[in-house]
Amino acid sequence: MVSKAVHVGGCLCGAIRFQAKGPALKPHTCSCKMCQRHSGSLTAVWVEFPKESVSWNGAGGMPTTYRSSEYSSRAFCPVCGSTLGAIDDEPTIALLVGTFDKTNNKELIPLAHSYKGRRPKWWHVDVQKS
């Protein structure tokens, strides 16, 4: 059964708001240095959506982006600086789970951890086993 969920969220100041329709794909955590610097956290928690499933509907429109790699740009609010996710060249938008209004949703539970070896040894991340 295909999820008909509508996930909403946005930045700290509310200027950038989004709506993502359908199932949240590839819920995962990442501890790579790029995610650490982008989020300011030792581990980022991501979910992905097809680009056509995400609409930017706040007064600020689309987020500002910074080209972070050959295939992706990091998205953030130009007003408050909140990091929102990544907009890939391929038709994918990855959103940080902390930006969603409701984070207690089974679709948002991470199932994998990328770059686990990049986290400090004292930092532990639990992911659900699928």
Disulfide bonds with the S-S distance in Angstrom:
none
